[in-house]
Amino acid sequence: MSEAPPYLVPHSQEAIRILYADQHLLLVRKPHLLLSIPGRHPLNRDCLISRLQRDYPSASIVHRLDLDTSGIMVVPLDKPTHAHISRQFQAREVRKRYEAIVWGEVENDAGEIELPIRCDWDNRPLQMIDHERGKHALTRYQVMERLGDRTRVLLQPVTGRSHQLRIHLRELGHPILGCDMYAHPEALAMADRLLLHATRLEFVHPATGEWLRGDCPAEF
């Protein structure tokens, strides 16, 4: 019996933008359809970190964005910086903002989605809501603009579960447009990409102790 062919991800030719740089870290804009780290298959080695390491050999990954998600990431350039920022992520001290355009008109101006998430082992990498075995997950949202059949929302994930924003918005009844994992066919067809973008990161700079904020506006 022959093995199934490997899944080859699209290769974005869009350049990574450096938004901020010092001797300790970078703030960069990851393009849509670029992996954060190398995939398992040799043909999926192209990714954000491998590209950055051509000019910044000591660059390392401390968090990720999904292949389909664009936006801001912090990239440490030395081990102490990596360890410090990693602790901030683990302690949920890093403030993150995303923008998304979702299906339908969101009724409430703001709210919270608190639903536990776990991996759907029979359909990996999909996630699922599981009130018995899922891990705590909390997303805060705010309506930015209502556009008739769609709504632009500001998202603040308090926790960082895999696919959290996608699945929480689906459960709210407003899947993200262009989401090929959790959107219904109508919402999927309304955009030619996942309309989810990381717009802001805020954290304590490990070297200076000052609060550092990086912004990366959405381009959709």
PLY file of the C-alpha trace (Angstrom):
ply
format ascii 1.0
element vertex 220
property float x
property float y
property float z
element edge 219
property int vertex1
property int vertex2
end_header
0.00 0.00 0.00
1.52 3.33 -1.03
1.89 6.16 1.45
-0.14 9.32 1.07
1.82 12.15 -0.56
3.19 14.71 1.92
1.29 17.93 2.43
3.31 20.72 0.84
2.53 24.16 2.16
2.37 27.20 -0.11
5.55 29.26 -0.18
4.97 32.97 0.30
7.38 35.10 -1.71
6.48 38.18 0.32
9.42 39.61 2.26
9.58 39.65 6.05
9.48 43.23 7.32
11.70 44.29 10.20
9.59 46.61 12.36
12.13 47.12 15.17
15.64 45.88 15.81
18.26 46.14 18.53
21.10 43.89 19.68
18.72 41.73 21.74
15.57 41.21 19.68
13.60 41.89 16.52
9.97 42.75 15.96
8.98 41.49 12.53
5.92 41.17 10.30
5.30 37.57 9.23
3.61 37.31 5.83
0.50 35.27 5.23
1.37 31.71 4.06
4.81 31.57 5.65
5.53 28.98 8.34
7.01 30.25 11.61
9.31 27.21 11.91
10.34 24.50 9.42
7.82 21.79 8.58
8.68 18.11 8.89
8.91 17.46 5.16
12.17 18.65 3.46
10.15 20.67 0.95
8.54 22.60 3.82
11.78 23.98 5.25
11.23 27.56 4.10
9.98 29.57 7.08
10.29 32.82 8.98
13.11 31.74 11.27
15.25 30.16 8.54
14.97 33.31 6.44
15.86 35.56 9.37
18.86 33.43 10.34
20.54 34.30 7.04
21.11 37.83 8.39
20.67 37.14 12.12
22.31 33.72 12.79
21.41 33.77 16.50
17.69 34.42 15.92
15.33 31.96 17.64
11.60 31.32 17.92
9.81 32.05 21.21
6.22 31.96 19.90
4.45 31.23 16.62
1.74 32.40 14.28
-0.18 29.91 12.15
0.76 29.53 8.49
-2.43 31.37 7.45
-2.04 34.22 9.96
-0.01 37.34 9.22
1.31 39.91 11.64
3.79 40.86 14.32
6.18 38.46 16.06
9.05 38.99 18.49
12.31 37.17 17.67
15.04 36.97 20.36
18.67 37.28 19.30
20.33 35.77 22.38
19.59 33.10 24.99
18.92 35.41 27.98
16.42 37.41 25.92
14.74 34.21 24.74
14.42 32.90 28.31
13.05 36.21 29.63
10.41 36.62 26.92
9.46 32.94 27.17
8.73 33.43 30.88
6.56 36.44 30.07
4.53 34.38 27.59
4.15 31.54 30.10
3.01 33.99 32.80
0.54 35.59 30.32
2.23 38.95 30.77
2.63 39.58 27.04
-0.26 41.62 25.67
-1.44 40.54 22.23
-3.93 42.08 19.84
-5.34 40.74 16.61
-7.81 42.02 14.05
-10.16 39.78 12.14
-13.07 40.13 9.76
-15.79 37.66 10.63
-19.00 36.42 9.02
-22.24 38.18 9.87
-23.05 41.11 12.11
-21.79 40.69 15.68
-24.56 41.87 17.98
-22.72 42.89 21.15
-20.19 45.73 21.05
-17.79 43.75 23.26
-17.64 40.51 25.17
-15.71 37.45 26.27
-15.59 33.91 24.91
-14.54 31.43 27.58
-14.65 27.87 26.23
-12.14 25.04 26.94
-10.18 23.67 23.99
-8.37 20.43 23.26
-6.97 18.68 20.21
-9.44 16.69 18.11
-7.17 13.63 17.94
-9.17 11.95 15.18
-8.95 15.06 12.98
-5.58 16.61 13.80
-4.58 19.43 13.64
-8.18 20.54 14.27
-9.12 21.58 17.79
-12.44 21.13 19.53
-14.44 22.48 22.46
-14.48 19.98 25.33
-16.02 21.05 28.64
-14.67 17.97 30.45
-11.09 17.56 29.16
-10.35 20.84 27.39
-7.85 23.43 28.62
-9.10 26.80 29.82
-9.24 29.35 27.00
-10.38 32.98 27.15
-10.74 35.51 24.34
-11.91 39.11 24.69
-13.39 40.82 21.64
-14.57 44.28 20.64
-16.45 45.33 17.53
-14.49 47.83 15.44
-16.83 48.16 12.46
-20.04 46.52 11.24
-20.09 46.05 7.48
-23.46 44.44 6.79
-22.64 40.80 6.05
-19.35 40.95 7.98
-17.81 42.59 11.06
-14.28 43.78 11.83
-13.31 42.84 15.39
-10.42 43.49 17.75
-9.34 40.32 19.57
-7.34 39.99 22.78
-6.51 36.36 23.62
-5.81 35.99 27.34
-4.70 32.39 26.86
-2.77 31.05 23.87
-4.35 27.76 22.85
-3.85 26.39 19.35
-6.44 27.82 16.92
-8.08 29.61 19.87
-9.31 32.67 17.98
-10.61 30.66 15.03
-12.60 28.16 17.09
-13.87 30.70 19.64
-15.26 32.93 16.90
-16.88 29.95 15.22
-18.56 29.08 18.51
-19.76 32.67 18.79
-21.50 32.11 15.46
-19.14 34.38 13.52
-16.32 32.36 11.89
-13.35 34.24 10.48
-13.65 34.81 6.75
-11.39 32.62 4.64
-10.82 30.06 7.41
-10.48 26.65 5.76
-10.58 24.82 9.09
-13.55 26.20 11.02
-15.63 28.39 8.71
-18.76 27.20 6.94
-18.67 27.28 3.10
-20.24 30.74 2.82
-17.71 32.36 5.18
-14.83 30.48 3.58
-15.78 31.75 0.12
-15.99 35.39 1.22
-12.20 35.89 1.31
-9.22 34.52 -0.57
-7.15 34.23 2.64
-7.69 33.93 6.38
-8.63 37.44 7.53
-6.72 37.25 10.81
-3.73 39.48 11.57
-1.61 40.04 14.70
-1.55 43.83 15.08
0.23 44.46 18.39
2.65 42.95 20.92
3.54 44.52 24.27
6.03 43.19 26.80
8.92 44.13 29.08
12.20 44.49 27.19
14.52 41.97 28.86
17.61 44.20 28.65
16.19 47.64 29.49
13.25 46.71 31.73
11.10 49.17 29.76
7.67 48.39 28.33
8.04 47.79 24.59
5.09 48.03 22.20
5.16 47.02 18.57
2.38 47.78 16.11
1.68 46.16 12.75
-1.57 47.37 11.13
-3.71 44.91 9.20
-3.68 45.30 5.42
-7.16 43.93 4.75
0 1
1 2
2 3
3 4
4 5
5 6
6 7
7 8
8 9
9 10
10 11
11 12
12 13
13 14
14 15
15 16
16 17
17 18
18 19
19 20
20 21
21 22
22 23
23 24
24 25
25 26
26 27
27 28
28 29
29 30
30 31
31 32
32 33
33 34
34 35
35 36
36 37
37 38
38 39
39 40
40 41
41 42
42 43
43 44
44 45
45 46
46 47
47 48
48 49
49 50
50 51
51 52
52 53
53 54
54 55
55 56
56 57
57 58
58 59
59 60
60 61
61 62
62 63
63 64
64 65
65 66
66 67
67 68
68 69
69 70
70 71
71 72
72 73
73 74
74 75
75 76
76 77
77 78
78 79
79 80
80 81
81 82
82 83
83 84
84 85
85 86
86 87
87 88
88 89
89 90
90 91
91 92
92 93
93 94
94 95
95 96
96 97
97 98
98 99
99 100
100 101
101 102
102 103
103 104
104 105
105 106
106 107
107 108
108 109
109 110
110 111
111 112
112 113
113 114
114 115
115 116
116 117
117 118
118 119
119 120
120 121
121 122
122 123
123 124
124 125
125 126
126 127
127 128
128 129
129 130
130 131
131 132
132 133
133 134
134 135
135 136
136 137
137 138
138 139
139 140
140 141
141 142
142 143
143 144
144 145
145 146
146 147
147 148
148 149
149 150
150 151
151 152
152 153
153 154
154 155
155 156
156 157
157 158
158 159
159 160
160 161
161 162
162 163
163 164
164 165
165 166
166 167
167 168
168 169
169 170
170 171
171 172
172 173
173 174
174 175
175 176
176 177
177 178
178 179
179 180
180 181
181 182
182 183
183 184
184 185
185 186
186 187
187 188
188 189
189 190
190 191
191 192
192 193
193 194
194 195
195 196
196 197
197 198
198 199
199 200
200 201
201 202
202 203
203 204
204 205
205 206
206 207
207 208
208 209
209 210
210 211
211 212
212 213
213 214
214 215
215 216
216 217
217 218
218 219
